[in-house]
Amino acid sequence: MASTGSEKRVIVAGIDDSDFSTYALGWTIDHFLSPSLNLNFKLVLVYARPSVSSSVGFVGPGAAEVMPIVEADLKRTAAKVTEYAKDICQKKSVKDVSVDVVEGDPRNVLCEAVEKHHASMLVVGSHGYGAIKRAVLGSVSDYCAHHAHCTVMIVKKPKNKH
């Protein structure tokens, strides 16, 4: 008897439209989810979709006309990112995958996903920002490392990998 009915452990992986995210997803699959490893994990891909208001950045004359265009573009980007990530999973024979697209700040969205799915690990890619850019933009990985209630794996893409 292979399974004793124990629940699969969950890995939440933050995805976006960057090479860093793609590398982190591939790395995670190779190290934790490859069928040959026979580890008992379920993968939840989480994409934090920006809100229309945060993307437009203004309210006033003309905003009402712009909003539906921005909304459609944000939905297209979310679909593109999630389809690409699911394609990577399929190519690497990962079958137990689900996708959450949640509107909001990636820091909060990822930490909330950890709670929602009772994740044992959160994986995020590192964009490799310098100290000044990180201080201005805020680092999703830094935030998650301090606030997520699980192990946080920050995957750095080697500089020589393209």
Helices and strands as residue ranges (DSSP letters): E 9-15, H 19-28, I 29-33, G 35-37, E 41-49, H 52-56, H 63-91, E 97-103, H 106-117, E 121-126, H 131-137, H 140-147, E 151-156
